[in-house]
């Protein structure tokens, strides 16, 4: 069975394990004879693996407090501006 041209969707599904076994084998065979596509699949695999890795660090309590204060102040000022505008229209 001929596979035809490997598409980006084929590569993504291959890397993420989303192909049925027969289709996976066909893509694997074609990648063995298509070095540029094989390199592309490896680049995609690297990107997917990087996105699956959560090596982030939780923010400090101080950073969280500052962010909450900033957004609370922004929300209050937005509500205040809305209320003042409404008051002018109603007056």
Buried (B, 14 or more C-beta within 10 A) or exposed (E): EEEEEBEEEBBBBBBEEEBEEEBBEBBEEBBEEBEEBBEBBEEBBEEEEEEEEEEEEEEEEEEEEEEEEEEEEEEEEEEEEEEEEEEEEEE
